[in-house]
Amino acid sequence: MTNVRIVIAGFGNVGRGLVKLLLDKDELIERQHGLKIEVVGVGDSSGFVYRTDRPFTRDELSKMLQLPRGGLAKSGMGHVTHDICKVLDYTIPDFLIDLTPANYETGEPGLTYQLEALRRGIGVITANKAPLVLRFRELTGLAKRRRVPYGYRATVFGGVPIIDVLKHLAAHSIKKVEGILNATTNYILTRVFFDNYTLNDAIEEARKIGVMEANPALDLEGIDAAAKITIIANTLGLDIAFQDVERVGITALTEDYIQELRRNKKCVKLLAVLDVEKKKAKVAPIELDISDDLAQVKYLLNAVRIETDYNNILIKGVGGGPLETAVNVLSELIELAQRWLS
């Protein structure tokens, strides 16, 4: 049995989903994979709680799930600090799991957390896109120099390991990657073109049912999709920066334009498109015939189409969601821990 010590930074929906999965699947992980995953630190907006004498118990982790948001510091479950350096130095984890919110201006606090972990020779697994979008080469290069794993599968297409698929097409020459990478806008546009909603009504419904980001521009203006295509581009070795991605959102679509497309049996999808040969990326509303494979990807599903010299590959599934993303994080943790620690 291999013990795997982890610190979880970010205790929102995905962080709580991860802890719930660890409680539900601990016996299966031990039996099938020979790993005992031990949580030694957890952080939210109030600070980190951590243990130096032992991991958190099942009972303590269960109690954490009952706490209100930002309630860790007052839980009385361990030492409390805002200093990530202190947490890492005192707990000596094998992995930092960064699930903090994405900040595309500074990358913080996740960027600092990841850099501090990598400098200490601690592996990193993240669902936070912002640090990678801003400093991809630095983070992956530092992980390589320190010879520690750096996993970011859950940053793109959170419910499906599309990053792994791209990494494993080594014998292919990838020409183009295009897809629906934002579930919220896909839900909205499905309502508009297949259920005859107005754009405003569809946006309002997405807000009411809770699938829209707190900052709607992240979805509606294509920021989230642009971040994801930036990560895909860099994964494929292209030095494309976030600000290099041409970006147009969906809010400018007019009702007259929508009606015309409906009459012509067309629809619009907000597509992220990477032209590998031209080294260019964009996010924009693109017209599709309703018979197109991507047009038929509806509601909260995502899809990616990969064009190579040997094949055209279409992958679709649930793009995100807290539990789906948490499953991807846990799967990557198990795989990297087995490879690195066992």
N, C-alpha and C positions, 0 to 999 in steps of 0.2 A: 504494500500500500504506500503510495506517494502522497505526502501532505503538500497541499498547494495553498499558500497564504495569500489572501487578496485584500486590497483596500478599494472600496467603492467610493468614487467621488461623483456625487450627484445622486440624490435620493428622491427624484421625481417619479413619473410613471414608469419609465424604463428601469430605474434603479430598484423600485419596489417590485416590479415584475421579476427582475433578476433574483432578488432575495426570496421571493415566493417560489420561484423555480428551484432554487437551491434547497429549500425546505421540502418541496414535493419530490425532488428527484435525487436526494442525497444517497439513498440506498442503491438506486440504479446506477449512479455514477461510480460508486465504490465497487459494486459487483461487476459491472461491464467494462469499466475503464481503469480500475485500480487506483482511483484518485479520491482523496478526502479533501474537499475544498473548505478552507477555514477562513471566515471573514474576521479580520483583525482591526478593521477601521471602516467607518462609513461617514460620509460628509454631505451636508446640505447647506442651505444659505445661512444657517446659524453657526456653522463650524463643523469640525470633525469630532466624533467620539472614537476613541481607540482603546485597545487593551494591549498591555505589554506582558501580562502574566499568562494569558490564555486567549484562545479565540472567543468570540461571542457565542453563547449557547443558542440552541434552537429556541428556547423560551425567550431569550433576549431579542433575537431576530424577529420572532413573532410579535413581540411587543413593539418593536420599531415600526412594523407595518400598521400598527394602530395609532401611531403618533400623527398629529397634524403636520402639515407642511411647515418646514422650518423649525421642527420641534426637537431635533436631536440634541442640541446643546443643553437643554433642560431635562433630558431624560434620566440623568443620573446613572447611565450605564457604563461609564468609563471616563478616562481622561478627556478633557475638552481643549481644543485649540483651533485657531484659524490658520496655523502655520503648516503648510504641506511638508516642509522640510522636517519638522519635528515628528510628524506622523510617520514619514518614511524611515527616518533614522531610528525611531523607537520600536516600530513594529516589524521592520525588515521584511516586507512582503516579497513574494515572487512576482506578483502582477499588480499593477495599478489599473483599475477599470474606470475609464473616464466617461461618465454619462452626464456631464454638466451641459447646460444649454449652450447652443451655438451663438457666438458673438463674432460676426463677420468683420467688425471694425478692428478689434484687438486680438481676438482669439482667446481672451481670458474669461474665466480662470484656467480653463482646460489646457491652454498652451503652456503655461508655467508648470502646471501639475505634470504634464507629460515630459517636458524637458527635465525637470528635477528627477523624475523616476528613471529616465533613460540614462542620465549622467551617473546614477548610482548603480547601474547594471540591473535595473528592475524592468521586467517586461511590461508592455503597455497594450491594452485592448481598448478600443474606443468606438463609441457610436456618435461622437461629437465631430461634425464635419469641419467646423471653423479652423481649428489648428492646422489640419491638413490642407485646407483651401489656401491658407495664408503662408504656410511654411512646410510644404510637402517634402521638399528635398532635404531640408535641415533635419526634420524628424526622422525620416526613413534612413537618411545617411548616418545620423547619430546612433540609431538602433543597430545598423550594420557594423559600425565601428566598435560599439560596445558588445556586439555579438549577443544581442538579446532580441526576443521576438517582438514584433510590432504588428498588431492585428487591427484592421479597420474595416472588416467585412460589413459590419452593420451600419456604416455611414451611407451606403448607397443601396437602395432596394432592400430596406431593412429586413423584410421577410424572406428574401431569396439571396443566396450567396453569389451574386453576379460578379463581384470582384474576383472570387475564386475561379469562376468560369473564364474570365478574361485572362487571368494569370496562367491558366492551363491550356491556352491555345498557342503554345510556343511554336509549333510547326506551321501555323497559319500566318499569312500576311493579312492582318486586319485592315480593311479599307474604310469601313464606316461603322459607327455605332449611333443608333438613334432610338429614342424611346420616350415613353411616358414615365417620368421619374417623380412626379408629384401627384399623390393620390387625391389631394383636395381639389385641384383644378380639374382633374379627370372626373371627379364626382360632379362638379359644377357643369362641365361641358357635356357630360352624359345627360344630365337633367335638361339642359338646353336643347340638345339636338335629337335626343331620343324620347324625351318625355314632355317636350314642348313648353318648358318653363321659360320665362324671361331670364336674362342674365342676372338681373338684380335679385329676383326671387330665388334663383338657384344659389347665389352667393349668400343670401340671408339664411337659407336653409342649412347650408354648410356650416355657417356660424352657429346656428341654433343646436345642431346635433353634435357639435364639439369636434369637428374634424379639421377646423381651420386653426392656424397658428395664432397665438395671442397678438402678434404683429401680422395682420393680414397680407402686407406687402411681400412677406417671405414666400407666400403661396401665389398670390394674384399677380405679382410683378415678376415672377420667374426666378427669384433669388435662390430659393431652395433648389430648384432644378439646375440652375447655373452652378451652384456649389457642387452638386453631384457630378455633373459632366466634367467639371474641373478635376475632380478626384479620379474619374475614369481616364481622362486624358493623361494625367501624370502617372497613373498605374501602367499605362501603355508606353511610358517613356517620353511623352511629349511635354515640353516645358511651356505649358499654357497656364497663365495666371488667371485668377478669378475675374480681374478687370478686363481681360482680353476677350471674355465671352460676350458676344453680341446678345443683347437681352431685350425682349419685348414681352410684356405681360398680356393678360386677357381682358383687362378692364376697358380697352378702347373698342372692343367688338360692338357694333351697332345692331339694333334690332332689324333694320332693313337688310344688312349684310347677312345676318343669321337666317332671315326668311328666304333670301335668295338661295343660300346654300341648301336649305331644306327642300326647296322646289327642285333643285338639281341633284338631289340624292347625294349630297355631300355633307361633311361635318368638319369641325375644327378640333384638333387636339393640340395641347401645348406640348410640343416636342423639344427635347434636348437632342441636338445633332452634333456629332463629332466627325469631321472629315479628316481622317488620319493622314491621308496623302497630302492634303493641303495644309494640315496642322492648324485647322480653324474649328472653333466651336461656337454654337449659338443656341439660344432658347427662344422659341417664337411660336405663336399660333399658326399652325400649318393646315391647309385644306387637304382632306383625304376623301376619296370615295367611301361610301359607307360599307362597301364590300372589302375594303382594305383590312388586313389582319389587325393593325393597330387601331383602326376605327372601332373594331368590335371588342376592344378591351374597355370595359365599362365600370362605372362607379368607382370603388376604392381600389381596384386592381391597378397594377403597374405592368409595364412590359418593356423589354429591350430587344431590338433587332440588331444582330451583329452580322455584317457582311464581310466575308473573307474571300481569299482566292479559291477556296475549296468548298465553301458552304455558306448558306444563309441560315442563321440560327435565331429562333424566336423563343424568348423566355418570358413567361408571364406568371403573375401570382400577386399575393398581398404585398404591397410595397413597403408598408410600415406598420404602425400600431405598436403600442408599448410592449405587449406580450410577444409579438412576432419579432421585434427588434431584440428583446431580451433573450429569446431562444437563440438567435443568431450569435449574440454575445457569448452566451454560455457554451454553445457548440464550438466557437473559436477558442474559448478558454480551455476546454477539454482537449482539443486537438493540439494546441500549442504547448500545453502543459505536458502532454504525453511525449511530444517530440523533444522538448527541451529539458524536462526534469526527470522523466522516467528512465 
